[in-house]
Amino acid sequence: MGCYWLFRDINGASLGKLLLGLEVVQADGQPSTSSQRIKRNVPLCIGHFLFAIPIIGYFIGLPIIILVNLTEVIMLLTQGHRLGDRFAGTTVLRKAA
């Protein structure tokens, strides 16, 4: 599950972004690199990778997932960018026709 979150935008857009005609680009509008697209998803996968730790991973991973997702939603609604976008220097824009 964690690998999905980490690599979901590796080709420039996740399945949802493709359906909506969106793509991940650098903050200045230039095409983003693969490493930037992976880096923007690191906050979303941290909690999932903690599940790999026997027993305690479940007690640590779930609160981390909830906290990160809540932070991502609050930042997206208030600032227009996710935490991962700030971390990677990316943004999501509508694809040019």
LUMFI-466109 format. One line per field, with one value per residue: residue number from 1; residue in one letter; chain; x, y, z of N, C-alpha, C, CB in turn. Coordinates in steps of 0.001 Angstrom, whole numbers, plus 524288, in hexadecimal, padded with zeros to 5 digits. Each point is the difference from the previous one (the first is absolute). Glycine has a CB too. Example, Ala and Ser with C-alpha at 12.3 -4.5 7.8 and 13.67 -1.06 7.14 Angstrom:
# LUMFI-466109
drenza <- c(1	2)
miti <- c(A	S)
mikol <- c(A	A)
n_x <- c(83386	80606)
n_y <- c(7E9C6	808AF)
n_z <- c(81E78	7F852)
ca_x <- c(7FC86	80334)
ca_y <- c(804A6	804A6)
ca_z <- c(80000	8003C)
c_x <- c(80384	7FCFE)
c_y <- c(804B0	80442)
c_z <- c(80000	802DA)
cb_x <- c(7F89C	804A0)
cb_y <- c(7FB6B	7FD8C)
cb_z <- c(804DE	7F79F)
***
This chain:
# LUMFI-466109
drenza <- c(1	2	3	4	5	6	7	8	9	10	11	12	13	14	15	16	17	18	19	20	21	22	23	24	25	26	27	28	29	30	31	32	33	34	35	36	37	38	39	40	41	42	43	44	45	46	47	48	49	50	51	52	53	54	55	56	57	58	59	60	61	62	63	64	65	66	67	68	69	70	71	72	73	74	75	76	77	78	79	80	81	82	83	84	85	86	87	88	89	90	91	92	93	94	95	96	97)
miti <- c(M	G	C	Y	W	L	F	R	D	I	N	G	A	S	L	G	K	L	L	L	G	L	E	V	V	Q	A	D	G	Q	P	S	T	S	S	Q	R	I	K	R	N	V	P	L	C	I	G	H	F	L	F	A	I	P	I	I	G	Y	F	I	G	L	P	I	I	I	L	V	N	L	T	E	V	I	M	L	L	T	Q	G	H	R	L	G	D	R	F	A	G	T	T	V	L	R	K	A	A)
mikol <- c(A	A	A	A	A	A	A	A	A	A	A	A	A	A	A	A	A	A	A	A	A	A	A	A	A	A	A	A	A	A	A	A	A	A	A	A	A	A	A	A	A	A	A	A	A	A	A	A	A	A	A	A	A	A	A	A	A	A	A	A	A	A	A	A	A	A	A	A	A	A	A	A	A	A	A	A	A	A	A	A	A	A	A	A	A	A	A	A	A	A	A	A	A	A	A	A	A)
n_x <- c(8033A	80B47	7FFE0	7F548	8056E	80A1C	7FA5B	7F4D5	80802	80761	7F9AB	800E7	7F777	7FEDE	7FA48	7FD3C	80705	7FAB4	7F4E1	8039D	8067D	8097A	80B33	804A0	80312	809E2	7F8E4	801CB	7F4EC	809C6	7F984	7FF2F	80B37	7F9C2	80352	7F532	7F977	805FF	7FEAC	7F35B	7FFF9	80818	7F507	7FB46	808E8	800FD	7F6EA	803DC	80AFE	7FA21	7FB3E	80CAB	7FE4A	7FC67	7F5F2	8026D	7FB1E	7F4DE	803D8	804F5	7F7A3	7F685	80554	80596	7F525	7FB47	80937	80028	7F3FB	7FFEA	80915	7FA48	7F60C	805EC	8063A	7F5FC	7FA1E	80956	805CB	7F7CF	8074D	7FC4C	8067E	802FC	8007E	80861	806F6	80188	800F5	7F295	7F7CB	7F893	80148	7F52A	80870	803CB	7F503)
n_y <- c(7FB58	804E7	7FDC9	80677	80999	7FF4F	8003C	8080F	806ED	7F5BB	80666	80C6E	7FB12	7F882	7FA34	80B7E	8053A	7F989	80417	80C13	7FFEE	7FDDC	80021	7FF7B	80C18	800DD	8060B	8027B	7F8BF	7F70B	7F5C4	7FEB4	7FB76	7F5B1	80742	80676	7F582	7FBC5	80A9B	7FFCB	7F4AA	8033D	802E9	7F561	7F85D	80430	7F870	7F76B	7FEA3	7FE52	7F52B	7FC52	8008F	7F2BA	806D3	80ACE	7FFCE	80109	80984	806D9	7FE9D	80560	80A62	800CE	7FF88	80910	807DB	7FF6E	801FD	80A37	8051B	7FE44	80648	809F1	8019B	7FF23	80906	80852	7FF91	7FC13	7F629	7F467	803A9	7FC9E	80BC6	802B7	7F652	8035A	80D32	7FB89	807F3	7F6AF	80726	7FC0E	7F7A4	80B44	7FC6C)
n_z <- c(80000	7FE54	7F3C9	7FEC6	8052C	7F8BB	7F506	800B7	7F8CF	7F9D0	7F708	80619	80866	80A5A	7F77D	8038F	7F78E	7F6D1	80313	7FFC5	7F418	80A74	7FB1D	80B68	7FAB4	806BA	80804	7F38A	7FC02	80021	7FCF2	80CC6	7FDBD	7FFB7	80978	7FFC0	80052	80A37	8060B	7FF45	8068A	80A4E	804F5	7FB40	8057D	80C86	801CE	7F820	805C2	80B68	7FAC8	800D4	80D0E	80174	80406	7FD70	7F41E	80579	80749	7F667	7F70C	804DD	8039C	7F4DB	7FA27	806A5	7FE36	7F3D5	7FE6C	806FA	7F980	7F54C	8036B	80409	7F587	7F8D1	805DE	80093	7F4D9	7F66A	8058B	803D7	8096A	7F47C	7FC06	8088C	7FD18	7F416	80013	7FDAA	7FDBB	7FD72	7F482	7FC60	7FA30	7FB41	7F9E9)
ca_x <- c(7FCC6	80366	80278	7FC32	7FFE2	804FB	800E9	7FB22	8007E	80510	7FF9C	7FE25	7FAB2	7FD6F	7FB61	7FC2F	801C5	7FF3F	7FA6E	7FE76	80335	803C9	80541	803A6	8042E	80315	7FD48	80062	7FD0A	80318	7FEE0	8028F	8034E	7FE18	80164	7FC58	7FAE8	80063	800BB	7FB1D	7FCA2	80273	7FCB6	7FB7F	8016A	802E7	7FCD9	7FF47	804CF	80086	7FD31	803B7	8023C	7FC50	7FCA5	7FFFF	7FF1D	7FA6C	7FE96	80289	7FEB5	7FAC7	7FFC6	80326	7FCE1	7FBBD	80244	8020A	7FB97	7FD5E	80363	7FFB9	7FAE9	7FFDA	80370	7FDB4	7FB7C	80167	80453	7FFCB	80439	800D2	80515	80396	8015F	803E4	804BD	80275	80027	7FC84	7FA91	7FCB6	7FD68	7FD0F	8036C	7FF6D	7FD90)
ca_y <- c(804A8	8048D	800D1	802A1	80591	80264	80014	800B3	80445	7FF67	8016B	8055E	80089	7FB3A	7FEBD	80431	804B0	7FF0A	80072	80578	8033D	802D7	7FDCE	80219	80310	80310	804B2	8040C	7FE54	7FC6E	7FA81	7FE15	7FB5F	7FB58	80069	803AD	7FD6F	7FC44	80301	8027F	7FC12	7FDDC	80088	7FC81	7FA79	7FF00	7FCC8	7FACD	7FD0C	7FE9A	7FB19	7FBB5	7FEDC	7FC85	8019C	8059B	802FA	80115	80410	804DA	80130	80224	80595	80312	8007B	803A7	80535	801E9	80111	804A9	8046C	800C0	80249	80565	8033D	80070	80388	8054B	80242	7FE47	7FC48	7FBFF	7FFD7	7FD7D	803C4	803A5	7FCEE	7FEBD	8047C	7FEDA	8018A	7FD13	80382	7FDA3	7FF08	80373	7FD25)
ca_z <- c(80000	80041	7FAE7	7FC95	80151	7FE95	7FA60	7FD04	7FC31	7FD79	7FA74	7FF79	80210	801D6	7FCE7	800CE	7FD38	7FA6A	7FED8	80083	7FC90	80330	80017	803D7	7FD91	803AF	801C3	7FBF6	7FB6C	7FCC8	80139	804C0	7FF5E	802BF	80589	8026C	80079	8044F	804CA	801A3	80260	804B5	804AB	7FFD5	8008F	804D9	80386	7FDC3	800A6	80583	800DF	7FF57	8051F	802A6	8045F	8013F	7FB37	7FF79	803C7	7FE5D	7FA91	7FF3D	80176	7FC4E	7FB3C	80113	800B7	7FB02	7FC82	801FD	7FEB2	7FA51	7FEAF	80209	7FCB7	7FACF	80037	801A9	7FD0B	7FA92	7FEF7	803F5	8029E	7FC4E	7FBE1	80231	800D8	7FAFD	7FC6D	7FBA4	80063	7FC62	7FC5B	7FBB6	7FB7C	7FB87	7FB99)
c_x <- c(8036D	8029A	7FC44	80017	804F5	80089	7FB2D	8004F	804EB	7FFE6	7FDD5	7FA8D	7FE10	7FB41	7FBD9	80173	7FF50	7FA4C	7FE1C	80330	803E5	80555	80344	8045F	80324	7FCFD	80023	7FD3A	802ED	7FE8A	80308	8033F	7FD95	8012E	7FC77	7FAAC	80004	80044	7FAE2	7FC5B	80243	7FC8D	7FB66	8016B	802C8	7FCFB	7FF46	804E9	800EA	7FD1B	80395	8029E	7FC12	7FD93	7FFE7	7FF02	7FA4E	7FE45	8025D	7FE17	7FABC	7FF89	8031E	7FCF0	7FBAE	80214	801EA	7FB86	7FCFB	80321	7FFC8	7FAE5	7FFBA	80365	7FDB5	7FB7F	8017B	8041B	80009	8043A	80055	80554	80414	8019E	8040F	80547	802F6	8006A	7FCA4	7FA99	7FCF7	7FD00	7FCDD	803B0	7FEED	7FDE6	8038F)
c_y <- c(804F1	8012B	80298	805DB	802BD	800C3	80141	8044C	7FF7B	80182	8057C	800D9	7FAB3	7FEFF	80446	804FA	7FF5F	800AE	805A5	803B0	8035A	7FD6A	802B5	802C1	802C0	804F6	8045B	7FE7B	7FC63	7FA59	7FE32	7FB2A	7FB6F	80059	803E3	7FD7A	7FBE6	802F0	8026B	7FC2C	7FD8E	800CB	7FC32	7FA4E	7FEBF	7FC63	7FA80	7FCB0	7FE7C	7FAF7	7FB44	7FE8D	7FC8E	80281	805E1	80363	8016B	80457	8054E	801B0	80297	805AF	80382	800D7	80406	80591	80250	80155	804D6	804ED	8013A	802B4	805AA	8038C	800C5	803E4	8059B	80296	7FE6A	7FC2D	7FC21	800AC	7FDA3	80394	803E2	7FD52	7FF1A	80491	7FF29	8025B	7FCB4	803E8	7FCE8	7FF73	803E8	7FCD1	7FF5D)
c_z <- c(80000	7FACF	7FC30	8010D	7FE42	7FA1B	7FCB6	7FBDF	7FCAB	7FA38	7FF27	80228	801E6	7FC8F	80085	7FD26	7FA20	7FE76	8002C	7FC8F	802F0	7FF91	80428	7FD0A	8043C	80165	7FBF0	7FAEE	7FC52	80154	804CA	7FEC5	802F0	805CE	802D6	800D0	8044B	80527	801EF	802AD	804EF	804D5	8001E	80110	80515	8039F	7FE08	80095	805B4	8014D	7FF6D	80527	802EB	804DD	800CE	7FB30	7FF39	803B7	7FE98	7FA96	7FF42	801C6	7FC54	7FAF6	800C1	80068	7FAD8	7FC4B	801B9	7FEB3	7FA2C	7FE71	801CF	7FCA1	7FA94	7FFF6	80154	7FC8D	7FA41	7FE74	80475	8028C	7FC5B	7FB95	801EE	800A4	7FAE0	7FC41	7FB3E	800F0	7FC04	7FCA9	7FC0A	7FB59	7FBAD	7FB6A	7FB72)
cb_x <- c(7F8E4	8017D	805A7	7FA4F	7FA48	803F2	806F1	7FB47	7FB1E	801F4	7FEC2	8058C	7FE31	80321	801E5	7FDFA	8066F	80792	7FEC3	7FD4D	7F8AF	7F8E4	7FF5A	7FDD7	7FA9A	8087B	8023D	80877	7FB5C	80770	7FE49	7F8AC	8080F	80146	80946	804C7	7FE6F	80493	8092A	800E8	7FCA0	808CD	80290	7FBF5	8009B	8043A	7FB7E	7F994	803B2	800E5	7F7DA	80185	80531	80528	801E2	8062D	80799	7FE8E	7FF65	807E4	80569	7FC8A	7FEE5	80859	801F7	7FB0C	80297	8081E	7FF5A	7FC0C	805DD	80596	7FBCE	7FE78	807BB	8029F	7FAA2	7FDD5	80508	7FC12	804F6	7FA2E	7FB97	7FBEC	7F70E	7F8DB	7FBAD	7FCA3	808E4	804F8	80250	7FF31	8071D	7F75C	80058	80766	7F79D)
cb_y <- c(7FB08	7FE0E	7F83A	7F7ED	7FE00	7FBEC	7F99F	7FCEA	805C7	7F8F0	7F69E	800B9	80790	80174	7F66C	7FC29	801CC	7F9D4	7F717	7FDF9	80014	802D1	7FDCC	7F8D6	80147	7FC65	7FD92	802AE	8083E	80698	7FE4C	80397	8059F	7FAAF	7FDC1	80776	8019A	7F97B	801D9	80641	7FE42	801BF	8094F	8061B	7FFA3	808C2	807F4	803BB	804A8	80973	80448	802E7	808A2	7F872	7F784	7FE27	7FB8B	7F6B3	7F918	7FDA4	7F88E	7F706	7FD36	7FC66	7F6A6	7F8E9	7FD72	7FA91	7F673	7FAA4	7FDA2	7F800	7F725	7FCA3	7FCBF	7F6C8	7F86D	7FD4A	80008	80861	806B6	7F9DC	7FF32	7F796	7FF0C	804D9	7FBA5	7F730	801F1	7F7B8	8095C	7F857	80697	803E8	7F67E	805DC	8035A)
cb_z <- c(804C2	80950	80192	7FFCC	80798	807E7	801A4	807D1	80624	80658	7FE05	7F841	7F9E6	80957	8012B	80897	80729	80017	803A4	8090A	7F9CD	80633	7F674	8069D	7F7D0	7FC49	8091E	803EE	800C0	7FF83	7F686	80582	7FF0A	7F7E4	7FDC2	7FBD2	7F689	7FA30	7FD2E	7F8A9	7F732	7FC0A	8003D	7F9B4	7F676	7FF31	802CC	7F9AB	7F844	8021F	7FCC6	7F6D0	8003B	7FCA5	80429	8074C	7FC23	7FD4E	806DE	80564	7FD9F	8011C	80933	803DD	7FDB2	804A7	8090F	80131	7FE10	8073E	8077A	7FEB7	800AD	80929	804FB	7FE26	802A0	808F5	80834	7FE18	7FACD	7FB0E	808CB	80230	7FC2B	804AE	807A8	8012D	80313	7FE3A	802FC	80652	80132	8032F	80243	8032C	802C5)
***
